[in-house]
Amino acid sequence: MSTRIYAESGGSWQAWQAWQAEVVQAVRTELRELFHSVHGDDFDWEAWRPYFDEGHEPHAAVQQALSTQARQVGLHRSESSSFEVISAMRIEVD
């Protein structure tokens, strides 16, 4: 789905639910070495909502969240472990 489509969804409940499912899948793909399983209820969706409201595609939101959280904990993406960044993102790790 394009950024434009997400932005034009007006934040509808169905679009929000679909976006969440795609974020979960993106995290599973991007961080498969950390997670045996990750589910929607493992996320603090309130923290993710601004990415949806700003029209970020799910994969881009995951990348942006990783970069933002790495900076907030004083790490550069290349220097940070995925665990440190994910902990900062408030996703529970098994």
Buried (B, 14 or more C-beta within 10 A) or exposed (E): EEEEEBBEBEEEEEBBEBBBEBBBBBBBEBBEEBBEEBEEEBBEBEEBBEBBEEBBBBBBBBBBBBBBBBBEEEBEEEEBEBEBBBBBBBBEEE
